[in-house]
């Protein structure tokens, strides 16, 4: 798999050829969230989007098979990484699709480089300026998950301001144990062949060997004034059961070109549990950005339905 050797980090990346000779949508860059890798983007997402766009995805610094520097894990630094990657790949103007932390990176990049961004798709991204805390006690489905986590040996402080982050760390510890009773698809195998529990172990290594915790407390640059000034169109896709839905709703008051859509029967990780819904909504939005008379139905290879996720997974 190719590696981009950038000034401050080497990033693993993958490019998917378009399924048409001249993709009318141009280039689309997929940005995963914390504790994941480029393997987060399943074929159920990549395949339909490749009818319209050339796709590029990459492992964030410290994730997947990218280099693990000791520092540099703030959102502003990650946005700089993205700029350097696009420069090296010769991508001048792109669409961005980011999940969770990856969505925040996409928005900051769009605010800094509006001339390089055609549109942004946020998949369940939390922004601290709009949602300062991510406490587990504020999550509607926490009463359902707390006993399940306890049975797996996970005890968490439900009042911790960054409870979502601590939940990721705790679930990684559980998944990295071969005997764990907790079987969840939060750490899928990477496209490079790293097993899911290997992805979890890499996330734990980041906690021990880098400044990621401290870096994520640094200002992210996404102030209300910055959000109001974002020029490219933004689609917000949020799970109706997601604990970060308050961010999605608050963005309606700030972003001038923002559309919010809720993903039914889905939580924060709906790209894993409802990949076709993400692909379907993204394609409709991207087709609209082209300004071309493209029939959406010609691009989406299959009906807009998929198997319903397990009831509990629909809340995660």
N, C-alpha and C positions, 0 to 999 in steps of 0.2 A: 504494500500500500504506500502511496507517495507521502513524502514528508516535506513541508514547507519550512525552510530554515530562515526564520525571521530574526530581526536584530536582537530581540530579548527572549525568544523562546522558539523551539521547533514544534510545529503542530502537524499532527497526523490528519489527513483529509481524504475525501473520496468524492469523485465526480461521476455522476450518472449521465450517460448519453441520452439525449432527447429521443423520443420515439418518432419524431418527425424530422425531416431534413433541416427545416428552418423553423425552430420553435417560435410561435408568435408571441409568447409571453416573455421571451428573453431569459435572463438568469434568475434563479431563486436559490437563496442560501438558507439552509436549515441549521438552527442553533439549539442544541440541547440544553438542559438545565443542570443544576448541581447533582453530583453523584451519578450521573449518567455517562453516556458516550454516544458517538455517532450511530451506534447500533440501536439507539432509541427509536430511530425513524424506520418503522417497519415497511415491508413491501406494500402493505395495504395503503400506505401513505405515498410512498415514492412512486409506485407504478402509475397511478392515475395522474399525478402531478407532472410526470415526465412527458405526457402528451402535449402539455402546454409550454413547459419550461425546461431549460437545462438546469439540473440540480447539482448543487455542491453542498456537502456537509463536512463537518470537521469535529475533532475532539478538542474541547476547551483545554487550556493549559492545565496540567495536572490530572487530566481525565483521559480515559481510553488509552491510546498508545502515544499520546503527546508527551512532551518533556515535562518533568515535575520540578520547576524552579522552586527555590525556597520562599520566594515572595511574588507579589504581582497578581493577587486574586480579587482585586476590587473590580467593580463594574467599569469604571473609567479605563483601567488597564486592559480589561477584556475587550472593550470597544476599540482600543488602540491595536490589540492583536488582530481583531477583525479587519481593521483598515489595512494593516500590513499584509494580511493574507490576500485580501482582494487586490492589492497592488501587485503582489507577486504573481497572482493568477491572471492578471490582466482584465479583471472584471471592473468595468467603469461604473455601471449603473445597474442595480439589482433590486429584486424584491427580497424581503427578509421574513422568515417565519421562525419565531422563537418560542420555546416552551419554558414557562416559569422564569428562572434566572436568565435563560437565554432570551426571553422576551424583553427583559430590562436592558440587556446588552443591545438588542436591536433598536429599542427606542432611543437610547443614548446615542448610538451611532447615527440614527436618523436626525437627531437634533443637531449633531455636530457636522454632519455631511449631507444636508438635504439634497444637494445636487447629485448625490450618488445613490439615492434611494427612491425607487419608484413607488413602493408601498410597503407596509408593515402588517404582519399578522401576528397578533399576540395570542398565544395559547396558554391561558390561565397564569398570567404573570402577576406577581405581587409587587407593588411599588411602595416603598416605605413612606414617601411623602403623603400618600393617600391612605395607607394602612400601616401605621407605625409598628403595630404588634401583630404577632401571629401565635397567639396563645391557644393551646389545645382546648381550654375550657370554653372558648368562643366558637368552637367547631360544633355544629349541630349534631354531628354523628359521633362525637367523642364518647358519649355514654355507651355506644355500641362497640367501639373499638377498644376502650380501656380494659375490659375484662379479657378480650382476645390477646392483647399485648401482655397482660399480666400472666396469662397461661404460658406465654412464650418466654417468660422471665424478664419482661421489659417493664420497668417502673419509670414513669416520667412525671416531672413537675408540671401540672396542668396550667400553672400561672406563669411559667417561663415566657418572657417576651418573644423569644425566638424558638417557640416550641416546635414549629415545623422543621427547623434545622435539626434540633435535637432528636426529633422523631426519625429523620433520615439516618442519623448516626446510629441510633439504637437499632433500627431495622437492618442496617448493614452489619452490625455486630451479630444480630440473630441469624441473618442469611449466611454469613461467613462460617457459621458453625454447622458442620455436616449433620449434626443431630437436631438442628433447630426444628421446632414444630410449626414455625411460621413460614408458610410457602406463599409468597406474593411475587408478582411480576415486576417489582420496582427496579430490579437490577438485571435487565435482560442481557444476554450475551452480546458482546460487541461484534461489529462486522469483521473484526480482525480475528475472531475466533476465541476471544477471552470468555470464559464461562461466566455465568451470572454471579456466582459467589466470588469469582476473581474481580469482577467490577466492584462488588461490595468491599472487598479487601483493599482495593486501590483507594476507595473513598476513605476508609479508615486510615490508611497510610498518609493521606493528605492531612488529616487532623493532627497526626503526630509529627510530621516532618516539615510542615510548611506554616506560613503565617496566615492561612486561609481564614481562620476565625477572626483574627484581628483585622485583616484586610476587608472583610465583609461588613465591618462596623464603620468603615470610612465613608465619607459623603459619596453618594452615588451620582451626583450631578443632575438628578431628575427632580428638580424643584417644580412647584406649580407653575412658575413663570416659564420654565423651559418647556413643560408639557403644553402650555397654551401656544407656544411658538412653533410647535412641530408642524411642518408643512405637508409631508406626504400623507396620503390617506391611510388610515389605520383600521383594521378589523380586529375587534376583541372577541375571542371565542372563550367562553368560560363555562365550566361545568355547573349545572344548576345546584349541585350539592357541594360545590367547592368552598373551602374555607377562605379562599382569596377572592371570592366574588365581589366583596366590597370594593376592591380596586377596580374591577371591571365596570362597576356602576359609577364610581366616582369619576372615571375618565370621561364620561359623557358630559360632565360639567366643564371640562378643561380642553380636551383635544378638539380643534375646530372641524376636523375631517375624520370623525370616529363613528364607527357603527358597532354596537354590541349585539352579539347573538349568544343565546344560552344553549348548551348541549344537554339535551334531556337525559335524565337518568345517568348522570355522570358526575364524577368528582374531579379532583385536581389532575389526576393522571389519565384523563380521557384519551390522550393520543395512544396510550397502550390498550385501553379497554374499548375504545370506540374509534379506531383509526379511520374507518371509512367515513364517519361523520366529519372528522377533521378534514379529510381529503375533499369531500363533497363541498363543504362550506368554503374551503380555501380556493377551490377551482372556480366556483361561482364568482367570488370576489376578484380573483386574478383575471378572469375573462373580462370582467367589467373594466379593469384597468387598461386592457389592451386597446380599447376603443375600436376594435375590429368586429365585424359581423360574424362572430364565431358562435355556433350553437353549442351551448354547454353540454347537451346530451351526447354530442359526438365525441367529447373528450373523456367522459366518465364511463369506464368500461364496467358497467354493472349497475344494478338498481341501487337506490339510496337506502339500503337497509343492511343490517348485519345482525348476527346473533346478539341477543341481549347479554350484557355481562352478568356475572353472578351478582345477586343483590348487594352483597357486602362490598364487592369490588367497585360497584357503581358509586359508592360513597367515598372512595379513597382519592 
